[in-house]
Amino acid sequence: MRWSGNGFILGFSKYNEKSYILEIFTHEHGRHKGLIRGIHSKNLRATIEPGNEVHVNWSGRLESHLGNFTIEPIKMWSSYILNQRAKLLAVTTICSMIISTMAEKQQNTLLYEKTLKLIKDISRGEKDWIKNYIFWELDLLSEIGYGLDLSECAVTARRDKLKYVSPSSGRAVTMEGAGSFKDKLFLMPEFFVDSSIDLTLADIKNALVLTEYFFLKRFYEPNNLNFPKSRNHLKNILINEDKKY
């Protein structure tokens, strides 16, 4: 059995002295694994960095087998951000979270397209890449079945003056609806309500703390999975006000 398509590198791990297991997120076949040889070649080693866009050929006797990959580079997005730690961590985190949350061999073209666009935004130095990354985390929560409902207040049903997010329901709450429970709720980042608003350090921190909580509570902890270390490092860098992006 054989197939070909485009995708981007998620990561790799050692299989034996000559082969590695490569993971790629593909447009047509979702997250897919395969063996790859010759990784010590300088060109190939540079190609399989997380986030790089590739054309891939997979072959195996049966679809259930691990099979073998051959790849050709399309765009080496990682080379644009080699000396930019926050952006490298963001791309690494994106790939790590896909590996840990998405089932193998299940097509998800919407997430594929959104993720590839985000990697391009980060690599090209788009101004709003941090904001786009946070919205991507919200999208990923939705894709794995645990999306937040920020459209209206869970208590009053109002669609304006949304101020908080409930840690139990994942729904938005107004100041009026929060009442005496406001100290137990997450602050709603302002750009969640109006995406045109410029990011503040407080918004970045509130957003990353919020999404982390729901990833842990609803997915990672129930499935006995470790939250990606790169995501923890990324949060620490992004909430450091001395850093410039």
C-alpha positions as YAML, in Angstrom:
chain: A
units: angstrom
residues:
- id: 1
  name: MET
  ca: [0.00, 0.00, 0.00]
- id: 2
  name: ARG
  ca: [1.23, 3.49, -0.87]
- id: 3
  name: TRP
  ca: [0.12, 7.08, -0.61]
- id: 4
  name: SER
  ca: [1.60, 10.53, -1.14]
- id: 5
  name: GLY
  ca: [0.68, 13.96, 0.12]
- id: 6
  name: ASN
  ca: [1.74, 17.12, 1.85]
- id: 7
  name: GLY
  ca: [2.17, 17.71, 5.56]
- id: 8
  name: PHE
  ca: [4.38, 19.23, 8.22]
- id: 9
  name: ILE
  ca: [6.80, 17.60, 10.61]
- id: 10
  name: LEU
  ca: [5.63, 16.94, 14.18]
- id: 11
  name: GLY
  ca: [8.68, 15.16, 15.61]
- id: 12
  name: PHE
  ca: [10.80, 12.03, 15.56]
- id: 13
  name: SER
  ca: [12.22, 9.42, 17.92]
- id: 14
  name: LYS
  ca: [14.97, 6.83, 17.59]
- id: 15
  name: TYR
  ca: [13.96, 3.36, 16.41]
- id: 16
  name: ASN
  ca: [17.37, 1.72, 15.94]
- id: 17
  name: GLU
  ca: [20.88, 2.69, 14.89]
- id: 18
  name: LYS
  ca: [19.83, 3.39, 11.31]
- id: 19
  name: SER
  ca: [16.16, 4.35, 11.53]
- id: 20
  name: TYR
  ca: [13.90, 6.83, 13.30]
- id: 21
  name: ILE
  ca: [10.14, 6.99, 13.74]
- id: 22
  name: LEU
  ca: [8.92, 10.17, 12.11]
- id: 23
  name: GLU
  ca: [5.54, 11.76, 12.86]
- id: 24
  name: ILE
  ca: [3.91, 14.01, 10.29]
- id: 25
  name: PHE
  ca: [0.58, 15.80, 10.28]
- id: 26
  name: THR
  ca: [-0.78, 15.38, 6.76]
- id: 27
  name: HIS
  ca: [-3.62, 17.02, 4.91]
- id: 28
  name: GLU
  ca: [-5.26, 13.78, 3.79]
- id: 29
  name: HIS
  ca: [-4.20, 11.23, 6.43]
- id: 30
  name: GLY
  ca: [-4.01, 13.23, 9.68]
- id: 31
  name: ARG
  ca: [-1.27, 12.41, 12.18]
- id: 32
  name: HIS
  ca: [0.79, 9.58, 10.71]
- id: 33
  name: LYS
  ca: [3.93, 7.68, 11.72]
- id: 34
  name: GLY
  ca: [6.53, 5.93, 9.60]
- id: 35
  name: LEU
  ca: [10.14, 4.83, 9.61]
- id: 36
  name: ILE
  ca: [12.72, 7.06, 7.99]
- id: 37
  name: ARG
  ca: [16.34, 6.23, 7.25]
- id: 38
  name: GLY
  ca: [19.41, 8.35, 6.57]
- id: 39
  name: ILE
  ca: [18.53, 10.86, 9.25]
- id: 40
  name: HIS
  ca: [22.21, 11.63, 9.86]
- id: 41
  name: SER
  ca: [22.40, 13.23, 6.44]
- id: 42
  name: LYS
  ca: [22.80, 16.98, 6.99]
- id: 43
  name: ASN
  ca: [20.04, 17.92, 4.55]
- id: 44
  name: LEU
  ca: [17.55, 15.36, 5.86]
- id: 45
  name: ARG
  ca: [18.27, 16.24, 9.49]
- id: 46
  name: ALA
  ca: [17.51, 19.89, 8.77]
- id: 47
  name: THR
  ca: [14.31, 18.93, 6.94]
- id: 48
  name: ILE
  ca: [12.72, 16.99, 9.80]
- id: 49
  name: GLU
  ca: [12.67, 19.87, 12.29]
- id: 50
  name: PRO
  ca: [9.16, 20.41, 13.76]
- id: 51
  name: GLY
  ca: [7.00, 22.71, 11.69]
- id: 52
  name: ASN
  ca: [8.77, 22.18, 8.37]
- id: 53
  name: GLU
  ca: [6.45, 21.63, 5.41]
- id: 54
  name: VAL
  ca: [7.16, 18.53, 3.33]
- id: 55
  name: HIS
  ca: [5.91, 16.30, 0.56]
- id: 56
  name: VAL
  ca: [5.75, 12.76, 1.89]
- id: 57
  name: ASN
  ca: [5.56, 9.28, 0.39]
- id: 58
  name: TRP
  ca: [4.46, 6.44, 2.65]
- id: 59
  name: SER
  ca: [4.61, 2.75, 1.84]
- id: 60
  name: GLY
  ca: [3.71, -0.33, 3.83]
- id: 61
  name: ARG
  ca: [2.45, -3.85, 3.21]
- id: 62
  name: LEU
  ca: [-0.72, -3.15, 5.23]
- id: 63
  name: GLU
  ca: [-2.32, 0.10, 6.35]
- id: 64
  name: SER
  ca: [-1.93, -1.01, 9.98]
- id: 65
  name: HIS
  ca: [1.86, -1.39, 9.60]
- id: 66
  name: LEU
  ca: [4.29, 1.33, 10.63]
- id: 67
  name: GLY
  ca: [5.57, 1.57, 7.07]
- id: 68
  name: ASN
  ca: [8.30, 3.77, 5.63]
- id: 69
  name: PHE
  ca: [8.52, 7.45, 4.77]
- id: 70
  name: THR
  ca: [10.50, 9.28, 2.14]
- id: 71
  name: ILE
  ca: [10.18, 13.06, 2.21]
- id: 72
  name: GLU
  ca: [11.03, 16.09, 0.15]
- id: 73
  name: PRO
  ca: [11.15, 19.61, 1.63]
- id: 74
  name: ILE
  ca: [8.57, 22.18, 0.57]
- id: 75
  name: LYS
  ca: [9.35, 24.99, 3.01]
- id: 76
  name: MET
  ca: [11.82, 24.98, 5.91]
- id: 77
  name: TRP
  ca: [9.80, 27.20, 8.22]
- id: 78
  name: SER
  ca: [12.01, 26.42, 11.23]
- id: 79
  name: SER
  ca: [15.02, 28.04, 9.53]
- id: 80
  name: TYR
  ca: [13.30, 31.45, 9.76]
- id: 81
  name: ILE
  ca: [13.20, 31.39, 13.57]
- id: 82
  name: LEU
  ca: [16.35, 29.53, 14.61]
- id: 83
  name: ASN
  ca: [17.49, 32.35, 16.91]
- id: 84
  name: GLN
  ca: [14.05, 33.30, 18.24]
- id: 85
  name: ARG
  ca: [13.39, 31.17, 21.30]
- id: 86
  name: ALA
  ca: [9.75, 32.11, 21.91]
- id: 87
  name: LYS
  ca: [8.77, 31.38, 18.31]
- id: 88
  name: LEU
  ca: [10.69, 28.11, 18.24]
- id: 89
  name: LEU
  ca: [8.99, 27.06, 21.47]
- id: 90
  name: ALA
  ca: [5.60, 28.01, 20.02]
- id: 91
  name: VAL
  ca: [6.12, 25.80, 16.96]
- id: 92
  name: THR
  ca: [7.48, 22.96, 19.10]
- id: 93
  name: THR
  ca: [4.48, 23.28, 21.43]
- id: 94
  name: ILE
  ca: [2.02, 23.24, 18.53]
- id: 95
  name: CYS
  ca: [3.54, 20.01, 17.26]
- id: 96
  name: SER
  ca: [3.73, 18.42, 20.73]
- id: 97
  name: MET
  ca: [0.09, 19.21, 21.46]
- id: 98
  name: ILE
  ca: [-1.05, 17.71, 18.16]
- id: 99
  name: ILE
  ca: [0.94, 14.55, 18.92]
- id: 100
  name: SER
  ca: [-0.61, 14.20, 22.37]
- id: 101
  name: THR
  ca: [-4.22, 15.15, 21.53]
- id: 102
  name: MET
  ca: [-4.97, 13.98, 17.98]
- id: 103
  name: ALA
  ca: [-5.72, 10.36, 17.13]
- id: 104
  name: GLU
  ca: [-3.54, 8.71, 14.50]
- id: 105
  name: LYS
  ca: [-4.64, 8.39, 10.87]
- id: 106
  name: GLN
  ca: [-7.76, 10.53, 11.25]
- id: 107
  name: GLN
  ca: [-8.09, 13.28, 8.68]
- id: 108
  name: ASN
  ca: [-8.72, 16.76, 10.06]
- id: 109
  name: THR
  ca: [-8.26, 19.21, 7.21]
- id: 110
  name: LEU
  ca: [-9.63, 22.18, 9.19]
- id: 111
  name: LEU
  ca: [-7.08, 21.79, 11.99]
- id: 112
  name: TYR
  ca: [-4.35, 21.05, 9.44]
- id: 113
  name: GLU
  ca: [-5.01, 24.27, 7.53]
- id: 114
  name: LYS
  ca: [-5.33, 26.41, 10.66]
- id: 115
  name: THR
  ca: [-2.13, 24.96, 12.11]
- id: 116
  name: LEU
  ca: [-0.09, 25.38, 8.95]
- id: 117
  name: LYS
  ca: [-1.28, 28.99, 8.66]
- id: 118
  name: LEU
  ca: [-0.23, 29.61, 12.27]
- id: 119
  name: ILE
  ca: [3.23, 28.12, 11.68]
- id: 120
  name: LYS
  ca: [3.59, 30.43, 8.68]
- id: 121
  name: ASP
  ca: [2.44, 33.44, 10.74]
- id: 122
  name: ILE
  ca: [4.99, 32.66, 13.43]
- id: 123
  name: SER
  ca: [7.83, 32.05, 10.98]
- id: 124
  name: ARG
  ca: [7.08, 35.16, 8.93]
- id: 125
  name: GLY
  ca: [7.01, 37.37, 12.01]
- id: 126
  name: GLU
  ca: [3.34, 38.34, 11.82]
- id: 127
  name: LYS
  ca: [2.55, 41.00, 14.43]
- id: 128
  name: ASP
  ca: [-0.36, 39.11, 16.00]
- id: 129
  name: TRP
  ca: [1.25, 35.67, 16.15]
- id: 130
  name: ILE
  ca: [0.84, 35.37, 19.93]
- id: 131
  name: LYS
  ca: [-2.85, 36.22, 19.68]
- id: 132
  name: ASN
  ca: [-3.23, 33.77, 16.80]
- id: 133
  name: TYR
  ca: [-1.47, 31.08, 18.81]
- id: 134
  name: ILE
  ca: [-3.89, 31.52, 21.72]
- id: 135
  name: PHE
  ca: [-6.90, 31.33, 19.39]
- id: 136
  name: TRP
  ca: [-5.36, 28.15, 17.97]
- id: 137
  name: GLU
  ca: [-5.36, 26.62, 21.47]
- id: 138
  name: LEU
  ca: [-9.07, 27.46, 21.77]
- id: 139
  name: ASP
  ca: [-9.64, 25.81, 18.39]
- id: 140
  name: LEU
  ca: [-7.73, 22.72, 19.48]
- id: 141
  name: LEU
  ca: [-9.87, 22.44, 22.63]
- id: 142
  name: SER
  ca: [-12.93, 22.48, 20.38]
- id: 143
  name: GLU
  ca: [-11.48, 19.91, 17.98]
- id: 144
  name: ILE
  ca: [-10.89, 17.41, 20.80]
- id: 145
  name: GLY
  ca: [-14.42, 17.94, 22.12]
- id: 146
  name: TYR
  ca: [-13.83, 20.33, 25.01]
- id: 147
  name: GLY
  ca: [-14.47, 23.75, 23.51]
- id: 148
  name: LEU
  ca: [-15.37, 26.74, 25.66]
- id: 149
  name: ASP
  ca: [-18.67, 28.57, 25.19]
- id: 150
  name: LEU
  ca: [-17.85, 32.26, 25.29]
- id: 151
  name: SER
  ca: [-20.85, 33.47, 23.31]
- id: 152
  name: GLU
  ca: [-23.12, 34.47, 26.20]
- id: 153
  name: CYS
  ca: [-23.33, 34.61, 29.99]
- id: 154
  name: ALA
  ca: [-24.12, 31.26, 31.57]
- id: 155
  name: VAL
  ca: [-26.19, 33.02, 34.26]
- id: 156
  name: THR
  ca: [-27.91, 35.99, 32.59]
- id: 157
  name: ALA
  ca: [-27.73, 34.93, 28.89]
- id: 158
  name: ARG
  ca: [-26.39, 38.40, 28.04]
- id: 159
  name: ARG
  ca: [-24.00, 38.60, 25.11]
- id: 160
  name: ASP
  ca: [-22.29, 41.82, 26.18]
- id: 161
  name: LYS
  ca: [-20.17, 42.83, 29.16]
- id: 162
  name: LEU
  ca: [-18.69, 39.34, 29.41]
- id: 163
  name: LYS
  ca: [-16.00, 39.44, 32.08]
- id: 164
  name: TYR
  ca: [-15.22, 35.95, 33.39]
- id: 165
  name: VAL
  ca: [-15.05, 32.26, 32.46]
- id: 166
  name: SER
  ca: [-16.40, 29.54, 34.75]
- id: 167
  name: PRO
  ca: [-13.80, 26.86, 35.59]
- id: 168
  name: SER
  ca: [-16.55, 24.25, 35.98]
- id: 169
  name: SER
  ca: [-18.58, 24.82, 32.81]
- id: 170
  name: GLY
  ca: [-16.16, 26.65, 30.54]
- id: 171
  name: ARG
  ca: [-18.85, 29.26, 29.84]
- id: 172
  name: ALA
  ca: [-18.63, 33.03, 29.90]
- id: 173
  name: VAL
  ca: [-20.05, 35.06, 32.80]
- id: 174
  name: THR
  ca: [-20.80, 38.78, 33.21]
- id: 175
  name: MET
  ca: [-19.90, 40.85, 36.26]
- id: 176
  name: GLU
  ca: [-23.56, 40.80, 37.24]
- id: 177
  name: GLY
  ca: [-23.81, 37.05, 36.76]
- id: 178
  name: ALA
  ca: [-20.65, 36.38, 38.76]
- id: 179
  name: GLY
  ca: [-21.96, 38.03, 41.91]
- id: 180
  name: SER
  ca: [-20.05, 36.90, 45.00]
- id: 181
  name: PHE
  ca: [-18.36, 34.08, 43.06]
- id: 182
  name: LYS
  ca: [-16.16, 36.33, 40.89]
- id: 183
  name: ASP
  ca: [-13.01, 35.44, 42.83]
- id: 184
  name: LYS
  ca: [-13.50, 31.79, 41.84]
- id: 185
  name: LEU
  ca: [-13.75, 32.55, 38.11]
- id: 186
  name: PHE
  ca: [-11.12, 33.12, 35.44]
- id: 187
  name: LEU
  ca: [-10.78, 36.64, 34.09]
- id: 188
  name: MET
  ca: [-11.81, 36.79, 30.44]
- id: 189
  name: PRO
  ca: [-8.99, 38.20, 28.28]
- id: 190
  name: GLU
  ca: [-10.30, 41.33, 26.56]
- id: 191
  name: PHE
  ca: [-9.30, 40.18, 23.09]
- id: 192
  name: PHE
  ca: [-11.57, 37.12, 23.48]
- id: 193
  name: VAL
  ca: [-14.47, 39.57, 23.27]
- id: 194
  name: ASP
  ca: [-12.96, 41.88, 20.64]
- id: 195
  name: SER
  ca: [-10.19, 40.26, 18.59]
- id: 196
  name: SER
  ca: [-9.08, 43.64, 17.23]
- id: 197
  name: ILE
  ca: [-7.90, 44.78, 20.66]
- id: 198
  name: ASP
  ca: [-4.12, 44.91, 21.12]
- id: 199
  name: LEU
  ca: [-2.65, 42.31, 23.44]
- id: 200
  name: THR
  ca: [-1.56, 43.25, 26.94]
- id: 201
  name: LEU
  ca: [0.73, 41.26, 29.19]
- id: 202
  name: ALA
  ca: [-2.21, 40.63, 31.54]
- id: 203
  name: ASP
  ca: [-4.31, 39.27, 28.65]
- id: 204
  name: ILE
  ca: [-1.53, 36.92, 27.54]
- id: 205
  name: LYS
  ca: [-1.15, 35.56, 31.06]
- id: 206
  name: ASN
  ca: [-4.91, 35.21, 31.65]
- id: 207
  name: ALA
  ca: [-5.41, 33.47, 28.31]
- id: 208
  name: LEU
  ca: [-2.57, 30.97, 28.72]
- id: 209
  name: VAL
  ca: [-3.59, 30.15, 32.31]
- id: 210
  name: LEU
  ca: [-7.19, 29.67, 31.17]
- id: 211
  name: THR
  ca: [-6.49, 27.33, 28.25]
- id: 212
  name: GLU
  ca: [-3.91, 25.38, 30.25]
- id: 213
  name: TYR
  ca: [-6.46, 24.75, 32.99]
- id: 214
  name: PHE
  ca: [-9.02, 23.30, 30.58]
- id: 215
  name: PHE
  ca: [-6.48, 21.21, 28.67]
- id: 216
  name: LEU
  ca: [-5.32, 19.69, 31.96]
- id: 217
  name: LYS
  ca: [-8.74, 19.28, 33.56]
- id: 218
  name: ARG
  ca: [-10.59, 17.91, 30.55]
- id: 219
  name: PHE
  ca: [-7.98, 16.01, 28.57]
- id: 220
  name: TYR
  ca: [-4.45, 15.51, 29.92]
- id: 221
  name: GLU
  ca: [-5.21, 14.54, 33.52]
- id: 222
  name: PRO
  ca: [-8.19, 12.23, 32.75]
- id: 223
  name: ASN
  ca: [-6.04, 10.42, 30.18]
- id: 224
  name: ASN
  ca: [-2.95, 10.27, 32.45]
- id: 225
  name: LEU
  ca: [-0.91, 12.26, 29.96]
- id: 226
  name: ASN
  ca: [1.83, 14.77, 30.64]
- id: 227
  name: PHE
  ca: [1.23, 18.35, 29.57]
- id: 228
  name: PRO
  ca: [3.97, 19.32, 27.06]
- id: 229
  name: LYS
  ca: [6.99, 20.83, 28.83]
- id: 230
  name: SER
  ca: [7.51, 23.14, 25.88]
- id: 231
  name: ARG
  ca: [4.09, 24.70, 26.61]
- id: 232
  name: ASN
  ca: [5.16, 25.46, 30.19]
- id: 233
  name: HIS
  ca: [8.38, 27.06, 28.95]
- id: 234
  name: LEU
  ca: [6.47, 29.06, 26.34]
- id: 235
  name: LYS
  ca: [4.08, 30.45, 28.94]
- id: 236
  name: ASN
  ca: [6.97, 31.49, 31.17]
- id: 237
  name: ILE
  ca: [8.64, 33.35, 28.31]
- id: 238
  name: LEU
  ca: [5.51, 35.06, 27.02]
- id: 239
  name: ILE
  ca: [4.47, 36.43, 30.40]
- id: 240
  name: ASN
  ca: [7.94, 37.87, 31.03]
- id: 241
  name: GLU
  ca: [7.46, 41.55, 30.34]
- id: 242
  name: ASP
  ca: [11.16, 42.05, 29.61]
- id: 243
  name: LYS
  ca: [10.90, 39.95, 26.48]
- id: 244
  name: LYS
  ca: [10.22, 41.50, 23.07]
- id: 245
  name: TYR
  ca: [8.60, 39.61, 20.26]
...
